[in-house]
Amino acid sequence: MNGDVRIDPHLGTVVHIVGSRQRRPNLPHDGCPFCVGGREAPEPYSVRSFPNRWPALGEGRCEVVLYTPNHDASFASLGVDGVRAVIDLWAQRTAALRAEPGVNYVLIFENRGAEVGATISHPHGQIYAFDHVPDRQARLLKAGWTPDHDPGDREVLVANDWTVVVPHAPIHPVSIDIAPRRQVGDLVSLSEVELDGLAAVLVDVMSRLDRFYERDLPYMLWINQAPVNWSDGPPAWLRIEIVSPWRSAGLSRFIAAAEVATGEYFNPVEPSEVARRLRELA
């Protein structure tokens, strides 16, 4: 892995020092680079991926994924066919990056909204290809994470071979898990039926999230997948996590000093209440 990777000698925390990213522009001054004709999308496209000009993990290890040429679209507004095209591109890039020498973990993620650090509002996500399994994913794998089979009042929906639940102990005010009902390790291993089902579920869930506070919700999304090489625990189970910092409309819950200091969190929002609201928005 390129770059200056440092490990805290006491806690084992991995920190990537990437001073080159200080020079990346926070906001483009010459139009959106992701719209057709922009710097990163010179030709017409439906979905598109390309190398990040300011990679956090070194050349060839970070990519940007454009979901649509429509600057003002939301994830839900893409519709099932549009979302299926995004999922297919996620799966294609997962397979391609996993085949690269030295890659052991592919993380797909999205930040939407200035509240979570997104600098360009055009619908897009990113992909990082790590040479190791990141600590959080390694802990989940070693613990044998599986979908919650008895969520009770935290269940949001079960449909199209997928489950959607609010986790038992969420750090963030709005937090949901999406997982296939059968054990599948990554996007590449899903069947056509499961891929169609995931597209439909994501459109449904994202639509509910954008109506949760009756305005576009800032969120972070990431996909936990199987590593390239893994022998330290049970088989991986694909999991999509979506979280938002909003504890009410326009009001973010900030992670406070006591939480950062201790690694213990104080969530003011009841998980079952989040699930109830999401069920009502069906």
C-alpha positions as CSV (number, residue, x, y, z in Angstrom):
1,M,0.0,0.0,0.0
2,N,1.4,3.4,-0.9
3,G,1.5,6.3,1.5
4,D,2.4,6.8,5.1
5,V,0.5,4.2,7.1
6,R,1.0,4.5,10.9
7,I,-0.3,2.3,13.7
8,D,-0.9,3.6,17.2
9,P,1.5,1.5,19.3
10,H,-0.9,1.2,22.2
11,L,-4.4,0.9,20.6
12,G,-3.4,-0.6,17.2
13,T,-5.4,2.1,15.4
14,V,-4.5,2.4,11.7
15,V,-4.0,6.0,10.5
16,H,-3.3,6.8,6.8
17,I,-1.3,10.1,6.5
18,V,-2.4,11.5,3.1
19,G,-1.1,15.0,2.9
20,S,-1.7,15.1,-0.8
21,R,-5.5,15.2,-0.2
22,Q,-5.1,18.7,1.4
23,R,-4.7,20.0,-2.1
24,R,-7.9,18.6,-3.5
25,P,-10.7,21.2,-4.2
26,N,-13.5,21.2,-1.7
27,L,-16.0,22.7,-4.2
28,P,-15.5,22.9,-8.0
29,H,-15.4,26.5,-9.4
30,D,-16.0,25.6,-13.1
31,G,-19.2,23.6,-12.9
32,C,-19.9,20.1,-11.7
33,P,-17.2,17.7,-12.8
34,F,-19.6,14.7,-12.8
35,C,-22.2,16.2,-15.2
36,V,-21.9,15.2,-18.8
37,G,-19.1,17.4,-20.4
38,G,-17.5,17.9,-17.0
39,R,-13.9,17.1,-16.2
40,E,-14.7,13.5,-15.0
41,A,-17.5,12.8,-17.5
42,P,-16.5,14.2,-20.9
43,E,-18.8,11.8,-22.8
44,P,-22.5,10.8,-22.2
45,Y,-23.0,7.9,-19.7
46,S,-25.6,6.1,-17.7
47,V,-23.3,4.9,-14.9
48,R,-19.6,5.5,-14.8
49,S,-16.5,4.7,-12.7
50,F,-13.0,6.2,-12.8
51,P,-9.9,6.5,-10.7
52,N,-10.0,9.2,-7.9
53,R,-7.5,12.0,-8.7
54,W,-6.8,12.3,-5.0
55,P,-6.5,8.7,-3.8
56,A,-6.4,8.0,-0.1
57,L,-4.8,4.6,-0.6
58,G,-2.4,5.2,-3.5
59,E,-2.8,5.0,-7.3
60,G,-5.3,2.5,-8.6
61,R,-6.8,1.8,-5.2
62,C,-9.6,4.5,-5.0
63,E,-12.4,5.0,-7.5
64,V,-15.4,7.3,-7.9
65,V,-18.7,5.8,-9.1
66,L,-21.3,8.1,-10.8
67,Y,-24.9,6.9,-10.4
68,T,-26.5,9.0,-13.1
69,P,-25.8,12.0,-15.4
70,N,-28.8,13.8,-13.7
71,H,-27.2,16.2,-11.2
72,D,-30.4,16.7,-9.2
73,A,-31.3,13.0,-8.8
74,S,-31.5,11.2,-5.6
75,F,-30.8,7.5,-5.1
76,A,-34.5,6.6,-4.9
77,S,-35.3,8.7,-8.0
78,L,-33.1,6.4,-10.1
79,G,-35.8,3.8,-10.0
80,V,-35.3,0.1,-9.9
81,D,-33.6,-0.1,-13.3
82,G,-31.3,2.8,-12.5
83,V,-30.3,1.4,-9.2
84,R,-29.8,-2.1,-10.7
85,A,-27.3,-0.5,-13.1
86,V,-25.4,1.0,-10.1
87,I,-25.4,-2.3,-8.3
88,D,-24.1,-4.0,-11.4
89,L,-21.2,-1.5,-11.7
90,W,-20.5,-2.0,-7.9
91,A,-20.2,-5.7,-8.5
92,Q,-18.1,-5.3,-11.7
93,R,-15.6,-3.0,-9.9
94,T,-15.6,-5.3,-6.9
95,A,-14.5,-8.3,-9.1
96,A,-12.0,-6.2,-11.0
97,L,-10.3,-4.7,-8.0
98,R,-10.3,-8.0,-6.1
99,A,-8.3,-9.5,-9.0
100,E,-5.6,-6.8,-8.6
101,P,-2.3,-7.9,-7.0
102,G,-2.1,-6.9,-3.3
103,V,-5.9,-6.2,-2.8
104,N,-7.6,-8.0,0.0
105,Y,-10.7,-6.0,0.8
106,V,-13.0,-3.8,-1.4
107,L,-15.1,-1.3,0.4
108,I,-18.0,0.5,-1.5
109,F,-19.3,3.6,0.2
110,E,-21.2,6.8,-0.2
111,N,-21.4,10.1,1.7
112,R,-24.4,12.2,0.8
113,G,-24.9,15.7,2.2
114,A,-22.5,18.4,3.4
115,E,-23.4,17.3,7.0
116,V,-21.3,14.1,6.4
117,G,-18.6,15.7,4.3
118,A,-19.8,15.4,0.8
119,T,-18.4,18.2,-1.3
120,I,-20.2,17.6,-4.6
121,S,-24.0,17.0,-4.6
122,H,-24.1,15.1,-7.8
123,P,-25.1,11.5,-6.9
124,H,-22.0,9.4,-6.6
125,G,-20.1,7.0,-4.3
126,Q,-16.6,5.7,-4.0
127,I,-14.7,2.4,-3.8
128,Y,-11.5,1.8,-1.8
129,A,-9.4,-1.3,-2.3
130,F,-7.3,-2.2,0.8
131,D,-4.3,-4.4,1.0
132,H,-5.7,-5.7,4.3
133,V,-9.0,-6.3,6.0
134,P,-9.9,-3.1,7.9
135,D,-10.3,-3.5,11.7
136,R,-14.0,-3.0,12.0
137,Q,-14.7,-5.5,9.1
138,A,-12.2,-8.0,10.6
139,R,-14.0,-7.8,14.0
140,L,-17.4,-8.4,12.3
141,L,-16.0,-11.3,10.4
142,K,-14.4,-12.9,13.4
143,A,-17.6,-12.5,15.4
144,G,-19.5,-14.3,12.6
145,W,-22.0,-11.4,11.9
146,T,-25.3,-12.6,10.6
147,P,-28.6,-10.7,10.0
148,D,-30.8,-10.3,13.1
149,H,-33.3,-13.2,12.7
150,D,-35.4,-12.0,15.6
151,P,-35.5,-8.2,15.5
152,G,-39.0,-7.8,16.9
153,D,-40.1,-4.2,16.7
154,R,-36.9,-3.2,15.0
155,E,-37.9,-4.9,11.8
156,V,-38.6,-2.5,8.9
157,L,-39.4,-5.0,6.1
158,V,-38.7,-8.4,4.6
159,A,-39.1,-8.5,0.8
160,N,-37.5,-9.8,-2.3
161,D,-35.1,-12.2,-0.5
162,W,-33.8,-9.2,1.6
163,T,-34.3,-8.1,5.2
164,V,-34.1,-4.5,6.5
165,V,-33.8,-4.0,10.3
166,V,-32.6,-1.3,12.7
167,P,-29.7,-2.7,14.6
168,H,-29.9,-3.5,18.3
169,A,-27.2,-1.1,19.5
170,P,-26.8,1.7,16.8
171,I,-24.3,4.5,17.3
172,H,-26.1,6.8,14.9
173,P,-29.7,8.2,15.4
174,V,-30.9,6.7,12.1
175,S,-29.3,3.3,11.3
176,I,-30.4,0.4,9.2
177,D,-29.0,-2.9,8.0
178,I,-29.9,-4.5,4.7
179,A,-28.9,-8.1,4.1
180,P,-29.8,-11.1,1.9
181,R,-31.9,-13.8,3.6
182,R,-29.4,-16.5,2.4
183,Q,-25.7,-16.4,3.3
184,V,-23.9,-14.6,0.4
185,G,-20.5,-13.1,0.9
186,D,-20.4,-10.4,-1.7
187,L,-22.3,-8.6,-4.5
188,V,-20.5,-10.7,-7.2
189,S,-22.1,-13.9,-5.7
190,L,-25.7,-12.7,-5.8
191,S,-28.2,-14.3,-8.2
192,E,-30.1,-12.3,-10.8
193,V,-33.2,-12.5,-8.7
194,E,-31.4,-11.3,-5.6
195,L,-29.8,-8.4,-7.6
196,D,-33.3,-7.3,-8.8
197,G,-34.6,-7.7,-5.3
198,L,-31.8,-5.5,-3.9
199,A,-32.5,-2.8,-6.4
200,A,-36.2,-2.7,-5.4
201,V,-35.4,-2.8,-1.7
202,L,-32.9,0.1,-2.0
203,V,-35.3,2.2,-3.9
204,D,-38.0,1.6,-1.3
205,V,-35.6,2.2,1.7
206,M,-34.0,5.3,0.3
207,S,-37.4,6.8,-0.5
208,R,-38.5,6.2,3.1
209,L,-35.3,7.7,4.4
210,D,-35.8,10.9,2.4
211,R,-39.4,11.2,3.8
212,F,-38.3,10.4,7.4
213,Y,-37.9,14.1,8.2
214,E,-39.7,15.3,5.1
215,R,-36.5,16.5,3.5
216,D,-33.4,14.9,1.9
217,L,-31.6,13.0,4.5
218,P,-27.8,13.2,4.8
219,Y,-26.4,9.7,5.1
220,M,-23.4,7.5,4.9
221,L,-23.8,4.1,3.2
222,W,-21.2,1.3,3.0
223,I,-21.1,-2.3,2.0
224,N,-19.4,-5.0,4.1
225,Q,-18.3,-7.8,1.7
226,A,-16.1,-10.9,2.0
227,P,-12.3,-10.4,1.8
228,V,-10.3,-11.9,-1.0
229,N,-8.5,-14.1,1.5
230,W,-10.2,-15.0,4.8
231,S,-9.6,-18.0,7.1
232,D,-9.9,-16.5,10.6
233,G,-13.7,-17.0,11.1
234,P,-17.0,-18.0,9.7
235,P,-18.0,-17.2,6.0
236,A,-18.9,-13.6,5.4
237,W,-22.5,-12.4,5.1
238,L,-23.1,-9.4,2.8
239,R,-24.4,-6.4,4.7
240,I,-25.3,-2.9,3.6
241,E,-25.3,-0.3,6.4
242,I,-26.9,3.1,6.1
243,V,-26.6,5.7,8.9
244,S,-27.5,9.3,9.3
245,P,-26.4,11.8,12.0
246,W,-29.7,13.6,12.1
247,R,-31.6,13.1,15.4
248,S,-34.4,15.4,14.2
249,A,-34.9,17.4,11.0
250,G,-31.8,19.4,10.3
251,L,-30.3,18.7,13.7
252,S,-27.2,16.5,13.8
253,R,-26.1,14.4,16.8
254,F,-22.4,15.0,17.2
255,I,-20.1,12.4,18.6
256,A,-18.9,14.0,21.8
257,A,-15.6,14.0,23.8
258,A,-16.7,11.3,26.2
259,E,-17.7,9.0,23.3
260,V,-14.5,9.5,21.4
261,A,-12.5,9.1,24.5
262,T,-14.1,5.9,25.7
263,G,-15.5,4.2,22.5
264,E,-18.9,4.1,24.3
265,Y,-21.8,6.0,22.7
266,F,-25.0,7.7,23.9
267,N,-27.7,7.6,21.2
268,P,-30.7,9.8,22.1
269,V,-33.0,8.0,19.5
270,E,-34.8,4.8,20.3
271,P,-34.1,2.1,17.6
272,S,-37.6,0.7,17.7
273,E,-39.0,4.2,17.1
274,V,-36.8,4.6,14.0
275,A,-38.1,1.2,12.7
276,R,-41.7,2.2,13.5
277,R,-41.4,5.5,11.5
278,L,-39.8,3.7,8.6
279,R,-42.6,1.0,8.5
280,E,-45.2,3.8,8.5
281,L,-43.6,5.4,5.5
282,A,-44.1,2.3,3.3
